[in-house]
Amino acid sequence: SRVSRAVQGVCVVLVRLRAALYRRVAIDSDFSAVTSLALQRKTVDPARSRPCWWSQGHEAHGEEHHDLDPCGRGRGRDVAQGKQRVIVVCAVEEEADHVKRYLAESVVMPLRRPARQRVRGVLEGRKDLIVDVVTCGVGVVDASMVVSALLLESTPACVLSVGCSGAHSKHIRPGDVVVSTTVVPTACKMLRHDGTSHHVGMRLNTVDPPLREIPTDPILMEAAMTAATNITLPAWPTTAATRPVVYRGKIGSSDTWSQCPSDITRQHTELGTLCEEMEAVGVSRVCQEFGVPCVCIKDIANNELEPPPDAEAETGLGESLIMSDLGRRAALVAVAMLQDSAFATATTRRLPWPN
């Protein structure tokens, strides 16, 4: 009958409404649980739009919260004390230690993992310059993650990628230093069916041409080269009679440590790279995306074209390297650059990123 069909229809509607209500309650419950967990992990101060832990170390050096751009990021300068801030990114502590020794009033800043440490201090000889020395970990992914997090937090005057590398030419020796003109993402290539490969570059989408190289800020590059001419770098331990040379050129970067002479020669011949390392492409690409000036300064830790006797025992952890000298000469060039008055003058304004 019509009445029974109407009653049946009402029952169906009620069942569906109850099911929808249960789904909404479950969603609200899940959302509350996720929100509660997030608040337990990182309490946010709405008045400042900053994690509460942010102020614990930052305010130790007077970085006031009013020094923010419209996105809530710092502008690379402490308005209250007139201090600039730069970030120096190193892969491992052995490299970072050579920079940290030039910091005064240093404090450890919080980062997500203990292996990724940030130390903030005032640079010797430049009391108006705050330097964050960050240990990002080895590899492109870790470097990209850490630098992205840092630049989302606040915007420095510039970023320096400092550390060690392997030579791509026989005339470049351990202890020499390479200042980047560009960074080449050497892993971005096409491997054809016949086994041949050619460099393509970073594919950002399916329309624009790939990014074959990431340019270095020209002002920072010149500042580093100028600073390098004003200092005397210590000789490499195994070649005490030879003084290191500072080159400017292309730095190859990927997660591959190449010991193959033919592959190293191919990269040097086809791409023009002077050395290879594992973080510069991540650091440079993130800085390019954020519009922050960047330069990479790498010293040579080994030359696989003339390998040491224990090179075959290398597992990728540096067994064949002189660990105490990793990044030492690159750090000396970086510190000399930051202490130079020409750098201080250049960074009083926003440095342009090349098109």
C-alpha angles and dihedrals in degrees: 000000000000091000094053091048091050092050090048091051092050090050091052091051091049092050091051092047091051092050091049090049092052091049090051092049090050092050092048090049093050091047091050091050093050092046092049091050092049092050091050090053099043123008112208124212105216092197091063100026087225132112107261091237089060095077095051095080103015096060090051085076096038098256098159122206092234089070091086137123120226089276092057094256126131120252098227093260132086104228094195096055102019093240127148123217130213132179123226112196121201128174099221139018092251088065097039094052091066090061099038092060088070094056125098127198089018123180131184112247123208120260131170098260132029089234089062103064128178122198119188124198146139114270117243109252092017110071089170093060126081115198126199110202107198128191104206102174129247121305144035096278096052092044091050093048095049096045091046090053092048095049092046088054096051140335118248127202089252145333127238122199105206129179147082134314144176122257123248096196134053093231092058108085136193108280094034118119131223121203111199125246089173137349116233119209094219096183093062100093144122116247108203130211092257092055096256120127138196134191116260106166133222111327108217094177141334096271111047123065114264119265101251094179136011111226124230119229103265095216092054092045092053091045090054093047091048092049091049091059091057097056136060113229118214118251121256111264094245096044103044094161094057123077117215120255124219115221133186116216150099120324118207115217134188140116091269123101103203119206093164110109094205092052092046091049091048092053092047093048100041101033102026094232119163096195144355134231139153113245112039097085092054094046094045096046093050091047090049091052092049094043093240118144113246140183130181121218115187131173124207115256097172145358113219090192085070101024125190118249093259095050092107090060091059113122096180095268094098102261090147095048132087095243097194090061099047108129094350097125093039088054091051091054092046093050092046089051094050092047093049116107090222089062090048091053095045095051097050084090132043108280113228121240112225116248 
